[in-house]
Amino acid sequence: MNSDQGCQFTSQQYIDFVRENSIRQSMDGKSRWADNIMIERWFRSFKYEEAYLTQYNNIKEARADIGRYIHTYNFERCHSALDNKTLAECYYPAMILPYVD
């Protein structure tokens, strides 16, 4: 599992959990913010557009809402960096299908 060197990933509790579950841990180099820039940007969008704004009543509801967010992000949301196209239009046009709940 690759991560940055954030405090949650360098805590002893996290390191113990990873080892106890036979997970191989790797970390980006110090001050290597660009290594994970795409996923960091996605998580920022997810947190500010979905997670911080939504109170989930249970795991089933959270999974459904998060699934809808991911579908919208990939298939419906236009991205300025992609000439206002969706990710699906740019990277996998053959997969453009409606979301099935």
SVG drawing of the C-alpha trace seen along z (x, -y; Angstrom):
<svg xmlns="http://www.w3.org/2000/svg" viewBox="-31 -25 43 36">
<polyline fill="none" stroke="black" stroke-width="0.4" points="0.0,0.0 1.5,-3.3 0.9,-6.5 2.4,-9.9 4.2,-10.6 1.2,-12.1 0.9,-11.7 -1.9,-9.1 0.4,-6.9 3.4,-7.2 1.7,-6.6 2.7,-3.6 -0.9,-2.4 -1.1,-2.4 2.3,-0.8 1.3,2.0 -2.0,2.5 -0.3,2.8 2.3,5.3 -0.3,7.4 -2.3,7.8 0.8,8.6 0.4,5.5 3.5,4.2 3.8,0.5 5.6,-2.0 5.7,-5.8 6.5,-8.5 9.7,-10.4 9.6,-13.4 8.4,-16.5 7.3,-14.5 3.8,-16.0 3.6,-15.5 3.8,-11.7 0.1,-11.5 -1.2,-14.7 -4.1,-13.2 -5.6,-11.2 -4.9,-13.9 -6.9,-16.3 -9.7,-13.7 -9.9,-13.2 -10.0,-17.0 -13.0,-17.2 -14.7,-14.3 -14.2,-15.7 -15.5,-19.2 -18.2,-18.2 -19.6,-15.0 -18.2,-13.8 -18.1,-17.0 -21.6,-17.9 -23.3,-14.6 -24.4,-12.8 -24.7,-9.1 -27.1,-7.2 -25.5,-3.8 -22.9,-2.0 -25.3,-1.0 -26.4,-4.6 -22.8,-5.8 -21.8,-3.3 -24.7,-4.3 -24.1,-8.0 -20.4,-7.6 -21.0,-5.4 -23.3,-8.1 -20.6,-10.7 -17.9,-8.7 -20.2,-8.0 -21.1,-11.7 -17.4,-12.7 -16.4,-10.3 -19.3,-10.4 -21.2,-13.6 -18.9,-16.3 -17.0,-18.4 -13.4,-19.1 -11.8,-22.4 -8.4,-20.7 -10.0,-18.4 -11.5,-21.2 -14.8,-20.8 -15.2,-17.2 -16.0,-14.4 -13.3,-11.9 -15.3,-9.2 -15.3,-11.2 -11.5,-11.6 -10.3,-8.3 -12.9,-5.6 -15.6,-6.7 -16.8,-3.1 -17.9,-2.9 -20.3,-5.8 -23.3,-4.1 -26.0,-5.4 -25.5,-4.8 -27.4,-1.8 -28.1,-2.0"/>
</svg>
